[in-house]
Amino acid sequence: MPNYRPPDALTGSPTPVVLPAGTLLHRVHGSHRPADGFNPRPAHCLYGGGRFDATSCDRYGYLYAGLSTAAAVCETLLRSLPFDPAGGPRLLPRRAVEGRRLSALRLTAELRLLPLVSARDLAAVHQDTWLVHAEAQEYPYTRDWAHWLRRQAGPWAQGLLWSSKREPADRSVVLFGDRVPAHVLGAEEEDVVDFDTDEGRAWLDAVLQPYVVRLAP
């Protein structure tokens, strides 16, 4: 169950985190979508969807990325992937990577994000680590909190930044399409890794190996 509903107003003072121009973001996405393409489709209010997706209650394009390739891969592909009690590697189904690729985006201007990293960051928005650690069955509630944060913080919050649940050493972000100008995300065409190719799958296996994961045969 969620820990509680958002309060009526924000009484804390979240401090923006600035990602400077030149920052490199990494994202795993469907090959049908451009590297800088925001997802325009709202998630259902109750079923499916991601942690901070838009819904019919608050419509906006959204784009998830990591500040490292590891964060992007782990957040997208290692959700709820259990360990083998016998000690063998975790197997990632091939269907999980079909039609997907890893892309890099370089910021051409700075972005101001609302941080959800430290206990003080979270306390400033009336929350604790539940907001960024909750599992998928509670995402309807984390989405509601994201909508509340957008309203309370106002237009300066162009997205959210938090410690990746699956790779806590790195950071994840969600960007809001109605607050990020189109020209800010510059696709790095030479850094694309296509998971539908032998080379792309070999690259992915190498990234997954330290996490005791490999692609299923």
LOMIFI-504735 format. One record per residue: residue number from 1; z negated, x negated, y negated of N, C-alpha, C in turn. Coordinates in steps of 0.02 Angstrom, whole numbers, m for minus. Atoms other than C-alpha are relative to their C-alpha. Example, Ala and Ser with C-alpha at 12.3 -4.5 7.8 and 13.67 -1.06 7.14 Angstrom:
BEGIN
PT  num     n_Z     n_X     n_Y    ca_Z    ca_X    ca_Y     c_Z     c_X     c_Y
PT    1       0     m45      59    m390    m615     225       0     m45     m60
PT    2       3      42      59    m357    m684      53     m37      39     m55
END
This chain:
BEGIN
PT  num     n_Z     n_X     n_Y    ca_Z    ca_X    ca_Y     c_Z     c_X     c_Y
PT    1       0     m42      60       0       0       0       0     m44     m63
PT    2       2      39      63      26     m58    m180     m71      m3     m26
PT    3      70       6      23    m128    m119    m269     m18      50     m55
PT    4      12     m53      49    m113       4    m417      62      12     m41
PT    5     m56     m16      44       4      86    m541      m4     m41     m64
PT    6       2      35      65      55      m1    m704     m41      40     m50
PT    7      39     m35      52     m61      40    m850      47      30     m52
PT    8     m40     m31      53      m3     137   m1001      32     m50     m47
PT    9     m26      49      48      19     m17   m1109     m19     m70      22
PT   10      13      71     m14      25    m206   m1097     m48     m27     m52
PT   11      49      27      47    m131    m281   m1174      m1     m76       0
PT   12      m6      72      m1     m97    m461   m1122      58     m23     m43
PT   13     m54      30      41      23    m580   m1209      39     m50      42
PT   14     m39      47     m41     149    m654   m1086      38     m48     m44
PT   15     m34      52      38     222    m818   m1148      68     m13      31
PT   16     m67      11     m28     411    m836   m1126       8     m70      27
PT   17     m24      64     m25     481    m976   m1019      73      m6     m21
PT   18     m68      10      23     640   m1048   m1092      37     m45      49
PT   19     m47      42     m39     779   m1109    m977      52     m25     m49
PT   20     m46      26      51     880   m1226   m1088      72       2      22
PT   21     m71       7     m16    1069   m1233   m1098       9     m61      44
PT   22     m11      54     m48    1132   m1343    m957     m38       9      65
PT   23      37     m13     m62    1008   m1275    m829      47      25      54
PT   24     m42     m20     m56    1088   m1255    m658     m37      51      43
PT   25      26     m51     m44    1056   m1096    m559      43       3      63
PT   26     m36      m5     m64    1105   m1068    m377     m12      69      28
PT   27       7     m67     m30    1139    m903    m292      41       6      63
PT   28     m37     m20     m59    1191    m840    m121      23      72     m11
PT   29     m27     m66      16    1305    m690    m141      60      16      43
PT   30     m59     m21     m36    1443    m589     m62      62     m31     m31
PT   31     m61      32      24    1613    m673     m74      43      48     m42
PT   32     m39     m49      38    1683    m511    m148     m21       1     m73
PT   33      26      m3      68    1577    m536    m305       8     m68     m34
PT   34      m4      64      35    1612    m671    m436     m67     m34      m4
PT   35      63      39       2    1484    m810    m450     m45      25     m55
PT   36      40     m23      56    1427    m741    m618      m4      76      m4
PT   37      m1     m73       0    1442    m558    m568     m68      30      14
PT   38      63     m37      m9    1289    m448    m590      13      59      47
PT   39      m5     m59     m43    1256    m315    m460      m9      62     m43
PT   40       5     m59      44    1293    m151    m551     m30      61      34
PT   41      19     m59     m39    1230     m37    m414     m76       6       4
PT   42      73      m9      m5    1052      31    m433     m21      10      72
PT   43      29     m13     m66     944      26    m278     m28      71       1
PT   44      35     m64      m7     872     187    m209     m72      m9     m23
PT   45      69       6      25     703     223    m286     m50     m15      56
PT   46      48       8     m54     620     223    m114      24     m43      58
PT   47     m25      31     m61     734     148      18      45     m59     m15
PT   48     m43      58       7     813     m23      35     m10     m34     m67
PT   49       3      34      64     846    m136    m113     m45     m60       0
PT   50      38      61       7     766    m296    m176     m62       9     m43
PT   51      65      m1      33     604    m341    m261       3      27     m71
PT   52      m2     m19      70     659    m316    m441      68      32     m19
PT   53     m64     m33      13     821    m216    m426      m7      56     m52
PT   54      m4     m61      40     874     m82    m548      m3      61      46
PT   55      m4     m64     m35     855      99    m495      25      52     m50
PT   56     m21     m52      46     904     266    m569     m51      11     m56
PT   57      51      m5      52     741     257    m668      11     m51     m56
PT   58     m15      52      49     802     100    m759      62     m36      24
PT   59     m65      27     m22     985      54    m744      18     m63     m38
PT   60     m23      63      29    1038    m126    m774      33     m41      55
PT   61     m27      47     m47    1146    m256    m690     m53     m53      15
PT   62      50      50     m18    1042    m384    m596      32     m55      42
PT   63     m26      59     m34    1074    m559    m530     m59     m43      20
PT   64      53      43     m26     954    m656    m419      28     m71      10
PT   65     m21      69      m9     961    m846    m415     m62     m43      10
PT   66      54      48      m6     855    m999    m379      12     m60     m44
PT   67      m7      62      38     822   m1156    m478      16     m59      45
PT   68     m22      51     m48     868   m1252    m320      41      35      53
PT   69     m38     m30     m55     987   m1225    m175     m48      26      53
PT   70      47     m21     m51     836   m1214     m59     m30      68     m17
PT   71      28     m64      20     760   m1071    m159      51      56      10
PT   72     m52     m51      m8     925    m977    m160      11      17      73
PT   73     m12     m12     m71     952    m999      27     m61      34      33
PT   74      60     m28     m32     772    m963      79     m13      72     m21
PT   75      14     m67      24     750    m810     m31      49      51      28
PT   76     m51     m47     m22     912    m733      29       3       7      76
PT   77     m14       0     m71     920    m781     212     m61      m3      46
PT   78      59      10     m44     742    m812     275     m51      56      m6
PT   79      47     m56       6     663    m644     234     m19      26      69
PT   80      27     m31     m62     552    m584     377      31     m30      63
PT   81     m27      34     m59     624    m713     498     m59     m32      36
PT   82      62      23     m32     481    m740     622       8     m68      35
PT   83       1      62     m38     433    m905     702      m2      16      75
PT   84       1      m6     m72     457    m928     888     m68     m24      25
PT   85      66      21     m25     284    m930     971       3     m60      47
PT   86      m7      56     m46     352   m1056    1097      18     m65     m36
PT   87     m13      60      38     394   m1177     957      74     m15     m11
PT   88     m72      11      10     583   m1161     960      21      17     m71
PT   89     m23     m15      67     688   m1146     804      10      75     m10
PT   90     m16     m69      18     704    m980     715      76       6      m3
PT   91     m72     m10      m3     878    m909     741      22      49     m55
PT   92     m28     m42      53     973    m841     591      64      31      27
PT   93     m61     m31     m27    1102    m712     650      61     m17     m42
PT   94     m62      17      35    1281    m755     607      20      55     m49
PT   95     m20     m55      44    1306    m583     531     m36      m5     m68
PT   96      37       6      63    1177    m630     398      36     m43     m51
PT   97     m36      44      46    1297    m758     323      74      17      m6
PT   98     m71     m19       3    1465    m675     355      18      29     m68
PT   99     m22     m25      64    1560    m644     194     m42     m22     m58
PT  100      44      24      53    1436    m745      93      16     m72     m19
PT  101      m8      69      23    1439    m905      m8     m56     m19     m47
PT  102      47      26      50    1328   m1014    m115      40     m23     m61
PT  103     m33      20      62    1380   m1036    m297     m52     m28     m48
PT  104      42      29      52    1310   m1133    m444      22      27     m68
PT  105     m13     m25      67    1297   m1069    m623     m36     m45     m50
PT  106      31      41      52    1265   m1179    m775      m6      41     m64
PT  107      11     m38      61    1187   m1099    m928      34     m33     m59
PT  108     m32      26      60    1290   m1119   m1086     m43      13     m62
PT  109      48     m13      54    1145   m1055   m1194     m67      11      33
PT  110      66      m8     m29     958   m1042   m1170     m14      73      18
PT  111      24     m66     m19     877    m894   m1083     m76       1      m4
PT  112      73     m10       5     701    m826   m1113     m21      48      55
PT  113      22     m40     m58     616    m763    m956     m75      12      m3
PT  114      71     m15      m6     450    m680    m923     m25     m33      64
PT  115      23      37     m59     352    m795    m804     m52      39      40
PT  116      48     m29     m47     258    m733    m651     m20     m53      50
PT  117      12      58     m42     208    m903    m584     m75     m12      10
PT  118      71      17      m5      26    m944    m623     m43      63       0
PT  119      46     m57       3    m127    m833    m609      m6      26     m71
PT  120       3     m23      70    m132    m829    m799      63      39     m19
PT  121     m62     m38      12      51    m775    m806      m8      72      26
PT  122       6     m66     m32      13    m632    m687     m53      42     m33
PT  123      52     m38      33    m148    m583    m771      23      28     m67
PT  124     m25     m23      65     m55    m568    m937      39      65       7
PT  125     m37     m63     m11      44    m425    m858     m38      45      49
PT  126      43     m43     m40    m104    m346    m765      14      m5      75
PT  127     m18       5     m70     m52    m415    m597     m31     m62      32
PT  128      18      60     m38     m92    m541    m460      59     m17      45
PT  129     m56      24     m41      12    m625    m324      33      54      42
PT  130     m32     m55     m37      45    m457    m240      70      13     m26
PT  131     m64     m18      31     188    m430    m363      58     m43      26
PT  132     m53      47     m21     285    m583    m302      m4     m17      75
PT  133       8      14     m71     221    m590    m122       9      62      44
PT  134      m6     m62     m39     237    m407     m69      62      m3      45
PT  135     m57      m3     m45     350    m378      80      44      61     m15
PT  136     m52     m48      18     502    m264      83     m24      73      m1
PT  137      21     m71      m2     409    m103     126     m35      20     m65
PT  138      32     m16      64     324    m115     m44      46     m12     m60
PT  139     m46      12      55     479    m155    m147      10      60     m46
PT  140      m5     m55      49     489      22    m218     m52      m6     m56
PT  141      54       8      50     325     m18    m307      12     m61     m44
PT  142     m14      58      43     375    m193    m364      59      14     m47
PT  143     m54     m20      46     535    m118    m435     m27      41     m58
PT  144      31     m39      53     430       6    m532     m36     m45     m50
PT  145      32      48      45     328    m138    m601      51     m38     m41
PT  146     m52      35      38     488    m229    m651      25      43     m57
PT  147     m22     m45      53     544     m76    m749     m52       3     m56
PT  148      55      m1      49     374     m69    m834      m1     m64     m41
PT  149       0      64      35     381    m254    m877      57      m4     m50
PT  150     m57       0      47     553    m232    m955     m16      41     m62
PT  151      16     m42      58     490     m92   m1064     m53     m32     m44
PT  152      56      27      38     330    m179   m1114      18     m65     m36
PT  153     m16      65      31     400    m352   m1149      54       8     m53
PT  154     m53     m10      50     553    m288   m1241      59     m45      11
PT  155     m65      33      m9     725    m365   m1268      m3     m76      10
PT  156       1      73      m9     666    m547   m1271       0     m20      73
PT  157       5      17     m71     634    m540   m1083      68      12      33
PT  158     m68      m4     m29     808    m578   m1014      m1      m3      76
PT  159       9       2     m72     739    m590    m838     m71     m19      17
PT  160      66      19     m25     589    m636    m732       6     m65      39
PT  161       2      63     m38     540    m804    m655     m64      m2      39
PT  162      59       2     m42     420    m827    m509       9     m54      53
PT  163      m3      48     m55     377    m947    m368      31      34      61
PT  164     m33     m28     m58     492    m917    m221     m50      13      56
PT  165      46     m17     m56     398    m828     m81      16     m42      61
PT  166     m20      36     m61     498    m919      53       3     m76     m10
PT  167       3      72      15     500   m1090     m35     m44      m8     m62
PT  168      45      m2      58     344   m1094    m146       5     m60     m47
PT  169      m7      58      44     386   m1267    m214      53      11     m53
PT  170     m55     m12      46     536   m1193    m305      m8      68     m34
PT  171       4     m61      40     569   m1051    m427      61      45      13
PT  172     m53     m51      m4     670    m891    m414       3      37     m66
PT  173      m8     m40      60     739    m786    m555      40      63      15
PT  174     m46     m57       4     814    m615    m582      19       7     m73
PT  175     m25      m7      68     922    m595    m736      23      72     m11
PT  176     m18     m68      16     952    m430    m824      67       2     m37
PT  177     m67       0      28    1134    m394    m860       6      31     m69
PT  178      m3     m30      66    1098    m288   m1013     m32     m43     m54
PT  179      32      45      49    1007    m434   m1096      27     m71       3
PT  180     m30      68      m6    1110    m586   m1041      73       6     m18
PT  181     m71      m2      19    1276    m609   m1133      44     m30      55
PT  182     m44      20     m54    1423    m630   m1016      18     m75      m1
PT  183     m23      69       4    1469    m803   m1081     m54     m51      18
PT  184      56      47     m11    1298    m879   m1041       3     m32      69
PT  185      m2      25     m68    1332    m902    m855      68     m31      15
PT  186     m63      34     m14    1465   m1033    m821       4     m21      72
PT  187      m7      16     m71    1524   m1044    m641      24     m72       9
PT  188     m18      68     m18    1533   m1220    m569      45       5      63
PT  189     m47     m15     m55    1689   m1197    m462      m2     m52      56
PT  190      m1      52     m51    1673   m1364    m372     m62       1      45
PT  191      62       0     m39    1499   m1322    m306      m6      61      46
PT  192       1     m58     m45    1547   m1170    m201      m3     m23      73
PT  193       4      11     m72    1496   m1172     m17      13      66      34
PT  194     m21     m62     m33    1585   m1040      86     m27       1      71
PT  195      32      m2     m66    1482    m989     238      46      26      55
PT  196     m48     m22     m51    1637    m920     326      42     m58      25
PT  197     m37      59     m23    1704   m1097     350     m45     m44      44
PT  198      39      46     m42    1651   m1229     477     m41     m47     m43
PT  199      35      47      44    1605   m1347     335     m60      34     m33
PT  200      54     m37      31    1500   m1213     250     m57      13      47
PT  201      53     m13     m49    1406   m1170     409     m37     m65      18
PT  202      32      64     m13    1373   m1355     443     m47     m18     m57
PT  203      43      13      58    1305   m1375     266     m63      43       4
PT  204      56     m46      m3    1195   m1222     289     m49     m20      55
PT  205      44      22     m54    1127   m1284     456     m42     m60     m22
PT  206      38      59      24    1076   m1448     372     m55      21     m48
PT  207      51     m25      47     984   m1353     234     m56      37      37
PT  208      49     m40     m37     897   m1239     360     m43     m41      47
PT  209      35      38     m51     842   m1377     479     m72     m16     m17
PT  210      71      14      15     682   m1427     385     m45      62       3
PT  211      39     m62      m4     629   m1244     391      m4      27      72
PT  212       0     m17     m71     645   m1243     581      42      63      12
PT  213     m47     m56      m5     794   m1125     569      69     m30      16
PT  214     m70      17     m10     971   m1137     635      40      63      10
PT  215     m44     m57     m11    1119   m1022     642       6      14      75
PT  216      m7     m19     m70    1129    m925     804      71     m16      23
PT  217     m67      14     m26    1276    m973     915      47      60      m7
END
